[in-house]
């Protein structure tokens, strides 16, 4: 490829920090056929990547324009704020024209600048859609979100429900790209027959999760088990969970160390808990928990606790026996935990989960990511060729 410069512009910097930023970082660290120019916020320096050839860090601004972004004047203020980001993009284009523009579908000045830049320079736009932000965005900006989504040559959605919903909402089809895990799936290991149930939970303990986590702790404690937790958030919230007798708090652990920490703590099952607060219904329905794909690298069975419409639950329901699934009903949770308390059941469930791990093989997901970029470039070149022919005629 003659022009192999990928221009990435986003407020999510490719860093080894979960959830969204670490996924971009993992894809970029595997991207060998492109050089990368990056435009990100000043306070979010990217991790060291050998293929970065240009880095621009945009200073934060404050004042009346930011206040305007919270109301009906959001689109006007956003476009004015995006000019600072756009200047950095234009500076890159003055030296070398990128082959493709990549951004995240996060309604902010970086998305606006990336979309405007791609349009002005007739470049293909690739969107990474990791979350659904429409509910938290002023309605005055919804039409602009739809325009940008339709403008993109390729849209990478983190789940099948998200791709379907965004197609219904915005009128354009997206491709599904699950969160890429840090490494290959690990084979299950046969445990000692009297091994105590220790369920690992890695993630944020926050509003919407607390009741389900407390009930899970109650259920695990009822069979003499424990929940081993690594989480980044302060412990002065959800105290009824942190102080529970069945909870072992191992503090905040770097993402690449969680597996090692869980292994030392003799964790023999893993939990994915999704939000039960109806105010966050779109979040748990369309977003896909990145920990679910990462858990394939542990070689352990899976417990999913969530509302029936949650993305992890719908994923598991479509794949028989891939996990133990439960609502936050105390009765159902106790039955699920009792099943996991049996080492033989844990081993069979771990094997079933690993069979489905083929969907999350890092090399496969990276190939889908690179194919999407290549497809966007090919579409753009084809469109330009058709346009040139039409002009000649």
Secondary structure as the mmCIF struct_conf table of DSSP 4:
data_model
#
loop_
_struct_conf.conf_type_id
_struct_conf.id
_struct_conf.beg_label_comp_id
_struct_conf.beg_label_asym_id
_struct_conf.beg_label_seq_id
_struct_conf.end_label_comp_id
_struct_conf.end_label_asym_id
_struct_conf.end_label_seq_id
STRN STRN1 UNK A 5 UNK A 9
BEND BEND1 UNK A 11 UNK A 12
BEND BEND2 UNK A 16 UNK A 16
TURN_TY1_P TURN_TY1_P1 UNK A 18 UNK A 19
HELX_RH_AL_P HELX_RH_AL_P1 UNK A 20 UNK A 30
BEND BEND3 UNK A 33 UNK A 33
STRN STRN2 UNK A 35 UNK A 41
TURN_TY1_P TURN_TY1_P2 UNK A 42 UNK A 43
HELX_LH_PP_P HELX_LH_PP_P1 UNK A 45 UNK A 48
TURN_TY1_P TURN_TY1_P3 UNK A 50 UNK A 51
STRN STRN3 UNK A 52 UNK A 58
HELX_LH_PP_P HELX_LH_PP_P2 UNK A 59 UNK A 60
BEND BEND4 UNK A 63 UNK A 63
HELX_RH_AL_P HELX_RH_AL_P2 UNK A 64 UNK A 68
TURN_TY1_P TURN_TY1_P4 UNK A 69 UNK A 70
BEND BEND5 UNK A 71 UNK A 71
TURN_TY1_P TURN_TY1_P5 UNK A 72 UNK A 73
HELX_RH_AL_P HELX_RH_AL_P3 UNK A 74 UNK A 95
BEND BEND6 UNK A 99 UNK A 99
STRN STRN4 UNK A 100 UNK A 104
BEND BEND7 UNK A 107 UNK A 108
HELX_RH_AL_P HELX_RH_AL_P4 UNK A 109 UNK A 120
TURN_TY1_P TURN_TY1_P6 UNK A 121 UNK A 122
STRN STRN5 UNK A 124 UNK A 129
BEND BEND8 UNK A 131 UNK A 131
HELX_RH_3T_P HELX_RH_3T_P1 UNK A 134 UNK A 136
BEND BEND9 UNK A 137 UNK A 137
HELX_RH_3T_P HELX_RH_3T_P2 UNK A 139 UNK A 141
HELX_RH_AL_P HELX_RH_AL_P5 UNK A 142 UNK A 151
BEND BEND10 UNK A 153 UNK A 153
STRN STRN6 UNK A 154 UNK A 157
BEND BEND11 UNK A 158 UNK A 159
HELX_RH_AL_P HELX_RH_AL_P6 UNK A 160 UNK A 170
BEND BEND12 UNK A 171 UNK A 171
STRN STRN7 UNK A 175 UNK A 176
HELX_LH_PP_P HELX_LH_PP_P3 UNK A 178 UNK A 181
BEND BEND13 UNK A 182 UNK A 183
HELX_LH_PP_P HELX_LH_PP_P4 UNK A 190 UNK A 192
TURN_TY1_P TURN_TY1_P7 UNK A 193 UNK A 194
HELX_LH_PP_P HELX_LH_PP_P5 UNK A 195 UNK A 197
STRN STRN8 UNK A 198 UNK A 202
BEND BEND14 UNK A 203 UNK A 203
TURN_TY1_P TURN_TY1_P8 UNK A 207 UNK A 209
HELX_RH_AL_P HELX_RH_AL_P7 UNK A 210 UNK A 222
TURN_TY1_P TURN_TY1_P9 UNK A 223 UNK A 224
STRN STRN9 UNK A 226 UNK A 230
BEND BEND15 UNK A 233 UNK A 233
TURN_TY1_P TURN_TY1_P10 UNK A 235 UNK A 236
BEND BEND16 UNK A 237 UNK A 238
HELX_RH_AL_P HELX_RH_AL_P8 UNK A 239 UNK A 242
TURN_TY1_P TURN_TY1_P11 UNK A 243 UNK A 243
TURN_TY1_P TURN_TY1_P12 UNK A 245 UNK A 246
STRN STRN10 UNK A 247 UNK A 249
HELX_RH_3T_P HELX_RH_3T_P3 UNK A 255 UNK A 257
HELX_RH_AL_P HELX_RH_AL_P9 UNK A 258 UNK A 264
TURN_TY1_P TURN_TY1_P13 UNK A 265 UNK A 266
STRN STRN11 UNK A 269 UNK A 273
HELX_RH_3T_P HELX_RH_3T_P4 UNK A 278 UNK A 280
HELX_RH_AL_P HELX_RH_AL_P10 UNK A 281 UNK A 286
HELX_RH_AL_P HELX_RH_AL_P11 UNK A 290 UNK A 294
HELX_RH_3T_P HELX_RH_3T_P5 UNK A 295 UNK A 297
TURN_TY1_P TURN_TY1_P14 UNK A 298 UNK A 299
STRN STRN12 UNK A 301 UNK A 305
TURN_TY1_P TURN_TY1_P15 UNK A 308 UNK A 309
BEND BEND17 UNK A 310 UNK A 310
HELX_RH_AL_P HELX_RH_AL_P12 UNK A 311 UNK A 317
TURN_TY1_P TURN_TY1_P16 UNK A 318 UNK A 318
BEND BEND18 UNK A 319 UNK A 319
TURN_TY1_P TURN_TY1_P17 UNK A 320 UNK A 321
BEND BEND19 UNK A 322 UNK A 323
STRN STRN13 UNK A 324 UNK A 326
BEND BEND20 UNK A 328 UNK A 328
HELX_RH_AL_P HELX_RH_AL_P13 UNK A 330 UNK A 340
TURN_TY1_P TURN_TY1_P18 UNK A 341 UNK A 341
BEND BEND21 UNK A 342 UNK A 342
HELX_RH_AL_P HELX_RH_AL_P14 UNK A 343 UNK A 356
HELX_RH_3T_P HELX_RH_3T_P6 UNK A 357 UNK A 360
HELX_RH_AL_P HELX_RH_AL_P15 UNK A 362 UNK A 392
#
